[in-house]
Amino acid sequence: MEDKKFVEQLTDINKDLSQWYTDVITKADLCDYGPVKGTMVIKPYGYEIWEHIKEYMDAEFKKVGVKNAYFPMLIPESYLKKEADHVNGFAPEVAVVTYAGGQELAEKLIVRPTSETIICEMYSKWIKSYRDLPMVMNQWCNVVRWEKTTRPFLRTSEFLWQEGHTVQATEEDAQKDVEKMLNIYKKVCAEDLAIPMLSGKKTEREKFAGAVATYGIEAVMRDGRCLQSGTSHNLGTNFAKAANIKFLNKNGEWEYGHSTSWGTSTRLIGAVIMVHGDERGIKLPPKVAPIQVVIVPIAMHKEGVLAKAEEVADRLKAKGVRVFVDSTDATPGWKFNQWEMKGVPVRLEIGPRDIENNNAVLVRRDTHEKTVASLDTLESTIENLLADIQSNMYKMALDFVEHNSRDVNSVEEMVECIDNKHVAMAYHCGCIECEQALKDETGIQSRVIICDATNGEKCVRCGKPAKYKAYFAKQY
């Protein structure tokens, strides 16, 4: 009865995903609420997920020549004001420092909401010739955006992220960079987070403030809502002109550089939780799980059981598996529930009878399937099992997206589709005012463009000729 009660502490995921999420992020020991409204404390178990995401993504960046750097978090207000669309876009979210060192500051300082302005100022000092291009840098840092409505990992006033900023010699090179980084995001999410992303160009209404074009990846949650999980921006020469980033081309003529920026954040942890979770708690893909295998000794008080469990753990650790032996005095049933809720991919049970038979019991978190494995070949069995769980979690998530995306031909159909926890696919005229009206009327927004309209299709809302077909959903 005690074990059952432990599981019931979670809200039913099928009835209220939002409350289930709030329950599980704290009960699974991922984070806690910070003392300042909208902030969070990422606890070790949650932070290690971020470390693994960062590790995989950083390796992909380095494969294409990206170098890491660091820029100050305090930005002179005058820098932000140089790019009008940019400052207008971020004005409601900006935190400002006006007093420091015991006196009023001569110029207000902005706590970075993003770093385009300060990095462009530095690039303007460093770039003089076409030989200095491309300039490609990334930083892993924190940013502050004073959000009105917050939820840990999904939308917080301060969060961790990476932001890459480049200057290219030509418009073509800039566009190639934008698409290349978007593809890296898709690859990392698919291969490491087991999340298939909707991806494509953002509409004019949804693009980044100051950008020529924005591309994004969107994770589809179990309730059909979408979570913007990463963006890649073609900034054209807008920021280069504001910061005076010029270079001498091969003909000895001055040109403005073409800049791009791209970023993902700890929001990806929220995506993992809400894409893969179930009624028992979170499910973590093996590649980013802090603990890949938890060993639960059965009848631990009996001689040799704990010693064998630790011996097995050492063998697996030697093969690079992240293992934890739960030697606490809680009941096995309580431990099973706890580790299932925390999303550990594999539970290994070993007791006196298993030792006698030279076996261990393995339980998968993704399917709850239980198998018996020989201790003699345990390392290879675990390796294969983790790989299978990783691929199966991606397949399950992909099946969900494919089975929950619907074509619609009217606003009424769109509302019904989204109320039934599906993502809508519809044609739209591309008019910012029409898209804003759709949001005001229904709460539904475009996510990414699927393709251009080609055969005289009509806008789902106003009936005018369509410009493109896009995914539509409510967002987190």
C-alpha positions in Angstrom: 0.0 0.0 0.0 2.8 2.4 0.8 4.4 1.8 -2.6 1.1 2.5 -4.4 0.6 5.7 -2.5 4.0 7.0 -3.6 3.1 6.7 -7.2 -0.3 8.4 -6.6 1.5 11.6 -5.5 1.8 12.4 -9.2 -1.2 14.1 -11.0 -2.6 11.9 -13.8 -0.6 12.9 -16.9 -3.6 12.2 -19.2 -5.9 14.5 -17.3 -3.5 17.5 -16.5 -0.1 17.4 -18.2 0.7 20.8 -16.8 0.2 19.9 -13.2 1.9 16.5 -13.7 4.9 18.4 -15.0 5.0 20.7 -12.0 4.7 17.6 -9.7 7.4 15.6 -11.4 10.2 18.2 -11.8 10.4 18.6 -8.0 9.6 15.1 -6.9 12.2 13.7 -9.3 14.8 16.0 -7.8 15.5 18.0 -10.9 15.1 21.5 -9.6 13.6 23.8 -7.0 12.1 27.2 -7.0 14.6 30.1 -6.5 14.0 33.0 -4.1 13.4 35.5 -6.9 10.2 35.1 -8.8 10.7 33.2 -12.0 14.0 31.7 -11.1 15.0 28.1 -10.4 17.7 26.2 -8.7 18.9 23.3 -10.9 19.8 20.4 -8.6 22.6 18.0 -9.5 20.3 15.4 -11.0 18.8 18.0 -13.4 22.1 19.8 -14.0 23.8 16.5 -15.2 21.1 16.2 -17.9 22.2 19.6 -19.1 25.8 18.6 -18.9 25.2 15.7 -21.2 23.2 17.8 -23.7 26.0 20.4 -23.6 28.7 17.7 -24.1 27.0 16.3 -27.2 26.1 19.6 -28.7 29.5 21.2 -28.1 31.1 18.2 -29.9 28.9 18.8 -32.9 29.8 22.5 -32.9 33.5 21.8 -32.8 33.1 19.4 -35.8 32.2 22.4 -38.0 34.8 24.7 -36.6 32.9 26.6 -33.9 35.1 28.1 -31.1 33.9 28.9 -27.6 34.4 32.3 -26.0 32.8 34.4 -23.3 31.3 37.9 -23.3 30.2 40.1 -20.4 26.6 39.8 -19.1 26.3 43.5 -18.6 25.6 45.5 -21.8 25.6 49.3 -22.1 22.1 50.5 -22.8 23.4 52.4 -25.8 24.5 49.2 -27.5 20.9 47.8 -27.3 19.4 51.0 -28.7 21.5 50.9 -31.9 19.2 48.2 -33.5 15.7 49.6 -33.2 13.7 46.4 -33.9 15.9 44.5 -31.5 15.4 46.8 -28.6 11.7 47.0 -29.2 11.4 43.3 -29.3 13.2 42.8 -26.0 12.1 45.9 -24.1 9.4 44.2 -22.0 11.8 41.5 -20.9 14.9 43.6 -20.1 16.4 43.8 -16.6 18.3 47.0 -16.0 21.1 47.9 -13.6 21.0 51.6 -12.6 22.9 51.6 -9.2 26.2 50.1 -8.5 29.3 50.8 -6.4 27.3 53.0 -4.1 26.1 55.5 -6.8 23.8 56.0 -9.7 25.4 54.8 -13.0 26.0 57.4 -15.7 24.7 54.9 -18.2 22.2 52.1 -17.5 23.4 48.6 -18.0 21.3 45.8 -19.5 21.5 42.3 -18.0 21.9 40.4 -21.3 18.6 39.0 -22.7 20.8 37.8 -25.6 24.2 39.0 -26.8 23.9 40.1 -30.4 24.7 43.8 -29.6 27.7 43.3 -27.4 29.2 40.6 -29.6 28.7 42.7 -32.7 30.4 45.6 -31.0 33.5 43.4 -30.4 33.3 41.9 -33.9 33.5 45.5 -35.3 36.9 45.9 -33.6 38.2 42.5 -34.7 37.0 42.3 -38.3 38.9 44.4 -40.8 39.5 42.2 -43.9 37.8 39.3 -45.8 40.7 37.3 -44.3 39.1 37.6 -40.9 35.9 35.9 -42.1 34.0 33.9 -41.3 34.1 34.8 -37.6 32.3 32.1 -35.7 32.0 32.0 -31.9 29.7 30.4 -29.3 29.3 31.0 -25.6 27.7 28.9 -22.9 26.2 31.3 -20.4 23.1 32.5 -18.6 20.6 35.2 -19.8 17.8 37.1 -18.1 14.4 37.8 -19.6 11.8 39.1 -17.2 9.0 36.8 -18.1 5.5 37.4 -16.7 4.5 33.7 -16.6 7.2 31.2 -15.7 7.6 27.5 -15.3 10.9 25.7 -14.5 13.0 24.8 -17.5 10.2 25.8 -19.9 10.1 29.5 -19.3 12.2 31.2 -16.5 13.5 34.7 -15.9 17.0 33.3 -15.9 18.1 30.3 -17.8 21.3 28.6 -19.2 21.9 28.4 -22.9 24.4 28.5 -25.7 24.4 31.3 -28.2 26.4 31.3 -31.4 27.2 34.4 -33.4 28.8 34.6 -36.7 29.8 37.1 -39.4 30.0 35.8 -43.0 31.3 37.5 -46.1 28.2 36.9 -48.2 24.5 36.5 -47.9 24.8 32.9 -49.3 27.4 32.0 -46.7 25.2 33.4 -43.9 22.2 31.4 -45.1 24.2 28.2 -45.2 25.4 28.8 -41.7 21.8 29.3 -40.5 20.7 26.0 -42.1 23.8 24.1 -40.9 23.2 25.0 -37.3 19.5 24.2 -37.4 20.4 20.8 -38.8 22.9 20.3 -35.9 20.1 21.1 -33.4 17.8 18.6 -35.1 20.5 15.9 -35.1 21.3 16.4 -31.4 17.6 16.3 -30.4 16.9 13.2 -32.5 20.1 11.2 -31.7 20.6 12.2 -28.0 17.3 13.4 -26.7 15.2 11.0 -28.8 13.0 13.9 -29.8 11.8 14.4 -33.4 11.5 18.1 -34.1 9.2 20.0 -36.3 11.6 22.3 -38.1 11.5 25.1 -40.6 11.3 28.8 -41.2 9.3 31.0 -38.8 6.6 33.4 -40.1 7.2 37.1 -40.2 5.2 37.5 -37.0 7.3 34.9 -35.2 10.8 35.8 -36.3 13.5 37.2 -34.0 13.5 40.9 -33.4 15.9 42.5 -35.9 16.3 39.3 -38.0 15.8 39.0 -41.8 14.6 35.4 -41.2 14.3 33.0 -38.3 14.3 29.2 -38.4 13.3 27.0 -35.5 12.8 23.5 -34.0 9.6 22.7 -32.2 9.0 19.8 -29.8 5.4 18.4 -29.7 4.2 17.7 -26.2 1.8 15.0 -25.2 -1.1 17.5 -25.0 -0.4 18.7 -28.6 1.2 22.0 -27.5 4.5 22.9 -29.0 7.7 24.1 -27.3 10.1 26.2 -29.3 13.4 24.4 -28.5 16.0 26.2 -30.6 16.3 28.9 -33.2 18.7 29.9 -35.9 18.6 33.5 -37.3 19.7 35.1 -40.5 20.4 38.7 -39.3 21.4 40.0 -42.8 23.4 43.2 -42.4 21.1 44.8 -39.8 23.3 44.3 -36.8 26.5 44.8 -38.9 25.2 48.3 -39.9 24.2 49.1 -36.4 27.6 48.1 -35.0 29.6 49.2 -38.1 31.0 45.7 -38.9 32.8 46.3 -42.2 35.6 44.5 -44.0 37.8 45.1 -47.0 36.8 42.6 -49.7 39.2 41.1 -52.2 38.7 44.1 -54.5 39.8 46.5 -51.7 36.2 47.8 -51.2 34.4 48.1 -47.9 31.4 45.8 -47.3 29.1 45.1 -44.4 29.3 41.6 -42.9 26.3 39.3 -42.9 25.6 38.0 -39.5 23.8 35.0 -38.0 23.0 33.8 -34.5 21.6 30.6 -33.1 20.7 29.2 -29.6 19.2 26.5 -27.5 18.7 26.4 -23.8 17.8 24.4 -20.7 14.3 24.4 -22.1 15.5 21.2 -23.8 15.3 19.5 -20.4 11.6 20.5 -20.2 11.1 19.1 -23.7 12.6 15.7 -22.7 10.3 15.5 -19.7 7.1 16.4 -21.5 7.7 14.4 -24.7 8.7 11.2 -23.0 7.0 11.2 -19.6 4.2 8.8 -18.5 2.0 8.1 -15.6 4.9 6.8 -13.6 7.1 9.9 -14.0 9.8 11.0 -16.4 11.6 8.8 -18.9 15.2 9.7 -19.8 16.9 8.7 -23.0 20.0 6.7 -22.0 22.4 9.2 -23.7 21.5 12.1 -21.4 20.4 10.1 -18.3 22.6 10.9 -15.2 22.1 7.3 -14.2 21.7 4.8 -17.0 21.4 1.7 -14.7 20.2 1.6 -11.1 21.0 -1.6 -9.2 18.6 -2.5 -6.6 19.9 -5.3 -4.3 17.1 -7.7 -3.1 17.3 -9.1 0.4 20.3 -6.8 0.9 20.7 -8.0 4.5 21.7 -11.4 3.3 25.4 -12.1 3.0 27.1 -11.4 -0.3 24.1 -9.6 -2.0 25.4 -6.0 -1.6 29.0 -7.1 -2.4 27.8 -8.7 -5.7 25.7 -5.6 -6.6 28.8 -3.4 -6.2 30.9 -5.9 -8.2 28.4 -5.7 -11.0 28.4 -1.9 -10.8 32.2 -1.8 -11.1 32.1 -4.0 -14.1 29.6 -1.8 -15.9 31.4 1.4 -14.8 34.5 0.1 -16.4 32.6 0.0 -19.7 31.5 3.6 -19.4 28.0 2.9 -18.1 26.7 5.4 -15.5 25.6 3.2 -12.6 24.2 3.7 -9.1 23.7 1.1 -6.4 20.7 1.9 -4.2 21.9 0.5 -0.8 19.4 2.6 1.2 17.2 0.9 3.7 13.9 1.6 1.9 11.8 -1.3 0.6 12.6 -2.7 -2.9 9.1 -1.6 -4.0 9.6 1.9 -2.9 12.9 2.0 -4.7 11.3 0.7 -7.9 8.8 3.5 -7.8 11.3 6.1 -7.0 13.7 5.2 -9.8 10.9 4.8 -12.3 9.7 8.3 -11.5 13.3 9.7 -11.9 13.4 8.1 -15.4 16.4 5.8 -15.1 16.5 3.7 -18.3 17.3 0.3 -16.8 16.7 -1.2 -13.4 18.9 -4.1 -12.4 17.6 -6.3 -9.6 19.9 -8.9 -8.0 19.2 -11.1 -5.0 20.3 -14.4 -3.4 18.5 -16.5 -6.0 19.8 -14.5 -8.9 23.3 -14.9 -7.6 22.8 -18.6 -7.2 21.7 -18.8 -10.8 24.3 -16.4 -12.1 21.6 -14.0 -13.3 20.2 -10.6 -12.9 16.7 -9.2 -13.6 16.6 -6.2 -16.0 13.6 -3.9 -16.3 13.3 -1.3 -19.1 11.8 2.1 -18.2 10.5 2.7 -21.7 8.3 -0.4 -22.1 8.4 -1.8 -18.5 9.5 -5.1 -20.0 11.3 -7.5 -17.6 14.0 -9.9 -18.7 16.6 -12.2 -17.1 20.2 -11.8 -18.1 23.3 -13.9 -17.5 25.9 -12.1 -15.3 28.6 -13.6 -17.6 27.6 -11.4 -20.6 26.0 -8.5 -18.7 28.2 -5.8 -20.1 27.2 -6.5 -23.7 23.6 -7.1 -22.7 23.4 -3.7 -21.1 25.1 -2.0 -24.0 22.6 -3.4 -26.5 19.7 -2.7 -24.2 20.6 0.9 -23.7 20.9 1.4 -27.5 17.6 -0.3 -28.1 15.9 1.9 -25.5 17.4 5.0 -27.1 16.1 4.1 -30.5 12.7 2.9 -29.3 12.1 6.2 -27.4 12.7 8.1 -30.6 10.4 5.8 -32.5 7.6 6.2 -29.9 8.0 10.0 -30.0 8.0 10.1 -33.8 4.9 7.9 -34.0 3.1 10.3 -31.7 3.9 13.3 -33.8 2.9 11.5 -37.0 -0.3 10.3 -35.6 -1.2 13.6 -34.0 -0.7 16.0 -36.9 -3.8 16.9 -38.9 -4.6 18.9 -42.1 -7.4 21.5 -41.5 -9.2 23.8 -43.8 -11.0 26.2 -41.4 -10.5 27.9 -38.1 -13.3 25.8 -36.7 -11.4 22.6 -37.8 -8.2 24.0 -36.4 -9.7 24.7 -33.0 -11.3 21.3 -32.8 -8.0 19.6 -33.9 -6.0 21.4 -31.2 -8.6 20.8 -28.6 -8.2 17.1 -29.3 -4.4 17.4 -28.6 -3.3 17.4 -32.2 -1.1 19.8 -34.2 -2.8 21.5 -37.1 -1.4 21.9 -40.6 -3.0 24.7 -42.5 -2.4 27.2 -45.3 -2.0 30.9 -44.4 -1.8 34.2 -46.3 1.4 35.3 -44.4 -0.2 38.5 -43.3 1.1 39.5 -39.8 -2.2 41.1 -38.9 -4.2 38.0 -39.9 -1.9 35.7 -37.9 -2.2 38.1 -34.9 -6.0 38.0 -35.1 -5.9 34.2 -35.2 -3.9 34.2 -32.0 -6.2 36.8 -30.3 -9.3 34.8 -31.3 -8.1 31.3 -30.5 -4.8 31.4 -28.7 -3.3 29.4 -31.6 0.0 30.4 -33.2 2.1 29.3 -36.2 5.1 27.2 -35.3 7.1 26.7 -38.4 6.4 26.8 -42.2 6.1 23.4 -43.9 6.2 24.5 -47.5 5.2 27.2 -49.9 1.6 27.3 -51.3 1.6 26.3 -55.0 -1.9 25.5 -56.2 -4.1 28.4 -55.4 -4.7 27.4 -51.8 -6.6 29.8 -49.5 -5.7 31.1 -46.1 -7.3 29.1 -43.3 -8.6 32.3 -41.6 -9.2 35.1 -44.1 -9.7 33.2 -47.4 -7.1 35.2 -49.3 -4.5 33.5 -51.4 -2.1 31.4 -49.2 1.6 32.1 -49.1 2.6 28.9 -47.3 1.5 25.9 -45.3 2.5 25.8 -41.6 2.1 24.0 -38.4 -0.2 25.6 -35.9 -0.5 24.9 -32.2 -0.7 26.4 -28.8 2.6 26.9 -27.2 4.4 26.5 -23.9 
